[in-house]
């Protein structure tokens, strides 16, 4: 934690994050091989899999859910 910040991480046993929380999305131009390589290096496979599972979960609900939906896809 940065000095002076009065916060602490909460374990998922205490608070389950909502779908899509803490994931960063990247976009690139189609066909841009240089940026594709950069994005591939930045991608975190486990996070990508979790986000994919979360999106699948929301799609199964019909994508009409607007309220926060706590889920832990592990």
N, C-alpha and C positions, 0 to 999 in steps of 0.2 A: 504494500500500500504506500502511496506517496505520503511523505511527511506532512502532518497537519490535517490529513483527511480522516475524519471520524466516521469510518465505515468498516465493515468486515464482510467477507464473503459468506453467503448462507449456503449450507449444504443442501442437496436436493431432498434429504430426509426432513428438512425443516420447511423448505419452500420449493415447490416444483415450478420451473420456469414455464412461461406460456409458449405456445408454438411460435417458432420463428425468432425468438429472443436471442440476442447475442450472435447472430450470424450476419456476416458481411457479404453482400452480393457484388460481383464484379461483372461488367459488361465489356465486350470488345467488338471491334468490327469483324464481320465475317470475312475470312480469308487473310486476316492479319496474323501471319505465322509468328512474328516476333512477339507480339502481345499474347498469343496463344501459349507460347513457351513460358512467358512470365506468369500468366494466370495458372498454368499447370504447376509451376513451382510454388505458388502461393496457396494452392488448394490444400486443405487439410481433409484427408479422405474420411476420417471418422465423423467430422462435422458435416461433410457433404452427405454422407449416408444418413445421418440423423435428420438433416433438413429434408432430404428426399422422403424419409419415413413420415415426417410431420406433414409435408404437402400431400402425401398419399392419404393420410388420416383425414385431413380437411376435405380433400376431394371426395372421399367416401361419405362425408357428411353432406355433400352436395354444394360445397363452397358457399353456403348461405349463412354460415356461422360468423357473426360479427363480434361477438363477445370473446373475451380472452378465454382460451381453453388450455389449462395446465396439462402438460403431457411430458413424459420422460421416455424417449424412444430407445432405451438401452435394455 
